């Protein structure tokens, strides 16, 4: 059964990649729902970096950095609350 054992890590790795892809798609939709003017290029640039998200929201919405930071924090808090309830 050594062949089966060698294959297991690859199966788990594929499963993890699928989960990440699925979660990213959900997050992408959440981000687009909150800030519809974000582009795919914006999301590629942000790559889950909170500071880059704040910068991009500030630029796209033409608001101060403090306002963008509050908006992003509110959004992230809503995700945490929904995830903990689910």
Backbone as a printed PyTorch tensor [residue, N CA C, xyz], in Angstrom:
tensor([[[  0.7870,  -1.2110,   0.0000],
         [  0.0000,   0.0000,   0.0000],
         [  0.8320,   1.2800,   0.0000]],

        [[  2.1270,   1.1860,  -0.2070],
         [  2.8960,   2.4170,  -0.2410],
         [  2.4190,   3.3770,  -1.3210]],

        [[  1.9500,   2.8640,  -2.4470],
         [  1.4530,   3.7420,  -3.5050],
         [  0.2960,   4.5940,  -3.0380]],

        [[ -0.5860,   4.0070,  -2.2160],
         [ -1.7180,   4.7640,  -1.6980],
         [ -1.2920,   5.8930,  -0.7800]],

        [[ -0.2740,   5.6120,  -0.0050],
         [  0.2170,   6.6390,   0.9120],
         [  0.8610,   7.7950,   0.1740]],

        [[  1.5600,   7.4870,  -0.8940],
         [  2.1990,   8.5460,  -1.6640],
         [  1.1380,   9.4360,  -2.2960]],

        [[  0.0410,   8.8440,  -2.7270],
         [ -1.0110,   9.6170,  -3.3750],
         [ -1.8130,  10.4810,  -2.4190]],

        [[ -1.8840,  10.1120,  -1.1630],
         [ -2.7150,  10.8490,  -0.2070],
         [ -2.3460,  12.3190,  -0.0750]],

        [[ -1.0580,  12.6680,   0.1110],
         [ -0.7430,  14.0910,   0.2400],
         [ -1.1840,  14.9020,  -0.9720]],

        [[ -1.0430,  14.3310,  -2.1630],
         [ -1.4640,  15.0480,  -3.3700],
         [ -2.9720,  15.2660,  -3.3670]],

        [[ -3.7170,  14.2690,  -2.9190],
         [ -5.1760,  14.4080,  -2.8500],
         [ -5.5430,  15.5110,  -1.8760]],

        [[ -4.9030,  15.5140,  -0.7030],
         [ -5.2000,  16.5540,   0.2850],
         [ -4.8090,  17.9320,  -0.2300]],

        [[ -3.6890,  18.0260,  -0.9330],
         [ -3.2530,  19.2880,  -1.4840],
         [ -4.2670,  19.8010,  -2.5000]],

        [[ -4.7550,  18.9140,  -3.3650],
         [ -5.7840,  19.3000,  -4.3340],
         [ -7.0500,  19.7620,  -3.6360]],

        [[ -7.4290,  19.0730,  -2.5660],
         [ -8.6270,  19.4660,  -1.8210],
         [ -8.4400,  20.8530,  -1.2240]],

        [[ -7.2510,  21.1230,  -0.6590],
         [ -6.9850,  22.4370,  -0.0850],
         [ -7.0460,  23.5170,  -1.1530]],

        [[ -6.4810,  23.2380,  -2.3150],
         [ -6.5350,  24.2220,  -3.4070],
         [ -7.9670,  24.5020,  -3.8100]],

        [[ -8.8050,  23.4560,  -3.8900],
         [-10.2010,  23.6480,  -4.2500],
         [-10.9300,  24.4850,  -3.2050]],

        [[-10.6480,  24.2320,  -1.9370],
         [-11.2760,  25.0080,  -0.8680],
         [-10.8540,  26.4620,  -0.9800]],

        [[ -9.5650,  26.7190,  -1.1970],
         [ -9.0920,  28.0950,  -1.3240],
         [ -9.7370,  28.7940,  -2.5130]],

        [[ -9.8250,  28.0830,  -3.6240],
         [-10.4630,  28.6800,  -4.7990],
         [-11.9250,  29.0140,  -4.5080]],

        [[-12.6080,  28.0970,  -3.8460],
         [-14.0180,  28.3130,  -3.5310],
         [-14.1770,  29.5020,  -2.5820]],

        [[-13.3400,  29.5830,  -1.5760],
         [-13.4220,  30.6930,  -0.6260],
         [-13.0720,  32.0080,  -1.3020]],

        [[-12.0670,  31.9930,  -2.1840],
         [-11.6970,  33.2230,  -2.8680],
         [-12.8520,  33.7110,  -3.7290]],

        [[-13.5410,  32.8030,  -4.4130],
         [-14.6800,  33.1950,  -5.2380],
         [-15.7720,  33.8190,  -4.3750]],

        [[-16.0260,  33.2400,  -3.2160],
         [-17.0340,  33.7940,  -2.3050],
         [-16.5960,  35.1770,  -1.8350]],

        [[-15.3430,  35.3120,  -1.4610],
         [-14.8420,  36.5950,  -1.0120],
         [-14.8720,  37.6120,  -2.1450]],

        [[-14.5260,  37.1900,  -3.3410],
         [-14.5880,  38.0570,  -4.5130],
         [-15.9980,  38.6250,  -4.6660]],

        [[-16.9950,  37.7690,  -4.5600],
         [-18.3810,  38.2270,  -4.6760],
         [-18.7490,  39.1880,  -3.5500]],

        [[-18.2790,  38.9130,  -2.3520],
         [-18.5320,  39.8010,  -1.2160],
         [-17.8970,  41.1740,  -1.4630]],

        [[-16.6540,  41.1700,  -1.9300],
         [-15.9610,  42.4270,  -2.2200],
         [-16.6750,  43.2090,  -3.3130]],

        [[-17.0690,  42.5110,  -4.3750],
         [-17.7830,  43.1770,  -5.4750],
         [-19.1530,  43.6770,  -5.0190]],

        [[-19.7670,  42.9640,  -4.0880],
         [-21.0460,  43.4280,  -3.5560],
         [-20.8900,  44.6970,  -2.7350]],

        [[-19.8140,  44.7720,  -1.9800],
         [-19.5630,  45.9350,  -1.1270],
         [-19.0480,  47.1250,  -1.9390]],

        [[-18.1130,  46.8440,  -2.8600],
         [-17.5040,  47.8880,  -3.6880],
         [-17.5920,  47.4780,  -5.1580]],

        [[-18.7290,  47.7340,  -5.7910],
         [-18.9420,  47.2580,  -7.1660],
         [-17.9530,  47.8130,  -8.1890]],

        [[-17.3020,  48.9170,  -7.8590],
         [-16.3720,  49.4970,  -8.8210],
         [-14.9840,  48.8610,  -8.7900]],

        [[-14.7590,  47.8730,  -7.8940],
         [-13.4870,  47.1530,  -7.9090],
         [-13.4150,  46.2970,  -9.1620]],

        [[-12.2540,  46.2950,  -9.7700],
         [-12.0460,  45.5060, -10.9880],
         [-11.2990,  44.2110, -10.6560]],

        [[-11.2450,  43.3230, -11.6090],
         [-10.4640,  42.0970, -11.4390],
         [ -8.9970,  42.4480, -11.2180]],

        [[ -8.5120,  43.4590, -11.9090],
         [ -7.1210,  43.9020, -11.7240],
         [ -6.8870,  44.3850, -10.2960]],

        [[ -7.8750,  45.1070,  -9.7490],
         [ -7.7710,  45.5530,  -8.3550],
         [ -7.6430,  44.3480,  -7.4280]],

        [[ -8.4880,  43.3660,  -7.6360],
         [ -8.4890,  42.1900,  -6.7630],
         [ -7.2080,  41.3750,  -6.9250]],

        [[ -6.6770,  41.3200,  -8.1370],
         [ -5.3930,  40.6550,  -8.3460],
         [ -4.2840,  41.3980,  -7.6100]],

        [[ -4.3540,  42.7200,  -7.6000],
         [ -3.3640,  43.5440,  -6.9080],
         [ -3.4740,  43.3820,  -5.3930]],

        [[ -4.6870,  43.3790,  -4.8820],
         [ -4.9160,  43.3260,  -3.4310],
         [ -4.4210,  42.0120,  -2.8430]],

        [[ -4.7780,  40.8960,  -3.4450],
         [ -4.3630,  39.5600,  -3.0000],
         [ -4.4230,  39.3890,  -1.4820]],

        [[ -5.5630,  39.7170,  -0.9000],
         [ -5.8390,  39.5200,   0.5280],
         [ -4.9630,  40.3740,   1.4460]],

        [[ -4.3850,  41.4510,   0.9270],
         [ -3.5930,  42.3800,   1.7400],
         [ -4.5060,  43.5230,   2.1830]],

        [[ -4.7380,  43.6070,   3.4740],
         [ -5.6690,  44.5960,   4.0260],
         [ -5.2610,  46.0250,   3.6490]],

        [[ -3.9800,  46.3290,   3.7250],
         [ -3.5280,  47.6800,   3.3950],
         [ -3.7560,  48.0170,   1.9330]],

        [[ -3.5580,  47.0300,   1.0700],
         [ -3.8200,  47.2500,  -0.3540],
         [ -5.3190,  47.4200,  -0.6030]],

        [[ -6.1410,  46.7040,   0.1450],
         [ -7.5860,  46.8630,   0.0140],
         [ -7.9890,  48.2730,   0.4210]],

        [[ -7.4540,  48.7530,   1.5400],
         [ -7.7550,  50.1150,   1.9960],
         [ -7.3220,  51.1290,   0.9380]],

        [[ -6.1240,  50.9630,   0.4300],
         [ -5.5980,  51.8770,  -0.6000],
         [ -6.4990,  51.8930,  -1.8380]],

        [[ -6.9200,  50.7100,  -2.2710],
         [ -7.7470,  50.6130,  -3.4780],
         [ -9.1320,  51.1890,  -3.2460]],

        [[ -9.7270,  50.9130,  -2.0920],
         [-11.0480,  51.4780,  -1.7700],
         [-10.9480,  53.0040,  -1.7210]],

        [[ -9.8870,  53.5110,  -1.1000],
         [ -9.6880,  54.9690,  -1.0160],
         [ -9.6160,  55.5760,  -2.4130]],

        [[ -8.8380,  54.9580,  -3.2770],
         [ -8.6550,  55.4690,  -4.6320],
         [ -9.9480,  55.3950,  -5.4380]],

        [[-10.6090,  54.2490,  -5.3960],
         [-11.8280,  54.0550,  -6.2050],
         [-12.9870,  54.9370,  -5.7290]],

        [[-13.0910,  55.1340,  -4.4220],
         [-14.2320,  55.8920,  -3.8760],
         [-13.9070,  57.3590,  -3.6480]],

        [[-12.6590,  57.7470,  -3.8630],
         [-12.2260,  59.1410,  -3.6840],
         [-12.5410,  59.6390,  -2.2690]],

        [[-12.1200,  58.8400,  -1.2810],
         [-12.3440,  59.1900,   0.1170],
         [-11.0040,  59.2030,   0.8460]],

        [[-11.0100,  59.6940,   2.0800],
         [ -9.7740,  59.7380,   2.8580],
         [ -9.3390,  58.3280,   3.2520]],

        [[ -8.0800,  58.2160,   3.6240],
         [ -7.5640,  56.9280,   4.0590],
         [ -8.2900,  56.4540,   5.3220]],

        [[ -8.6090,  57.3920,   6.2150],
         [ -9.3170,  57.0350,   7.4510],
         [-10.7090,  56.4860,   7.1430]],

        [[-11.4090,  57.1190,   6.2070],
         [-12.7440,  56.6270,   5.8190],
         [-12.6470,  55.2470,   5.1750]],

        [[-11.6620,  55.0700,   4.3080],
         [-11.4790,  53.7760,   3.6540],
         [-11.1400,  52.6990,   4.6880]],

        [[-10.2900,  53.0370,   5.6470],
         [ -9.9150,  52.0730,   6.6930],
         [-11.1350,  51.6730,   7.5120]],

        [[-11.9820,  52.6410,   7.8650],
         [-13.2170,  52.3270,   8.6130],
         [-14.1330,  51.4250,   7.7880]],

        [[-14.2740,  51.7380,   6.5170],
         [-15.1360,  50.9540,   5.6340],
         [-14.6310,  49.5100,   5.5230]],

        [[-13.3280,  49.3510,   5.3520],
         [-12.7420,  48.0120,   5.2380],
         [-12.8920,  47.2610,   6.5590]],

        [[-12.6250,  47.9300,   7.6730],
         [-12.7670,  47.2840,   8.9910],
         [-14.2080,  46.8160,   9.2140]],

        [[-15.1570,  47.6510,   8.8410],
         [-16.5720,  47.2800,   8.9860],
         [-16.8900,  46.0550,   8.1350]],

        [[-16.3870,  46.0510,   6.9140],
         [-16.5970,  44.9180,   6.0180],
         [-15.9900,  43.6450,   6.5990]],

        [[-14.7330,  43.7250,   7.0460],
         [-14.0620,  42.5470,   7.5960],
         [-14.7530,  42.0590,   8.8650]],

        [[-15.2280,  42.9760,   9.6970],
         [-15.9580,  42.5870,  10.9110],
         [-17.2410,  41.8490,  10.5610]],

        [[-17.9170,  42.2970,   9.5240],
         [-19.1640,  41.6290,   9.1240],
         [-18.8780,  40.2100,   8.6450]],

        [[-17.7340,  40.0010,   7.9740],
         [-17.3660,  38.6480,   7.5360],
         [-17.0890,  37.7480,   8.7370]],

        [[-16.3830,  38.2770,   9.7230],
         [-16.0480,  37.4800,  10.9240],
         [-17.3150,  37.1160,  11.6630]],

        [[-18.2350,  38.0590,  11.8140],
         [-19.4840,  37.7960,  12.5200],
         [-20.2860,  36.7290,  11.7920]],

        [[-20.4260,  36.8650,  10.4870],
         [-21.1880,  35.8680,   9.7250],
         [-20.5410,  34.5060,   9.7700]],

        [[-19.2080,  34.4730,   9.7440],
         [-18.5230,  33.1890,   9.7730],
         [-18.6860,  32.5160,  11.1280]],

        [[-18.6540,  33.2870,  12.2040],
         [-18.7840,  32.6910,  13.5360],
         [-20.2110,  32.2310,  13.8090]],

        [[-21.1930,  32.8480,  13.1610],
         [-22.5920,  32.4470,  13.3470],
         [-22.8790,  31.1830,  12.5450]],

        [[-22.2590,  31.0650,  11.3860],
         [-22.5250,  29.9220,  10.4940],
         [-22.0110,  28.6160,  11.0250]]])
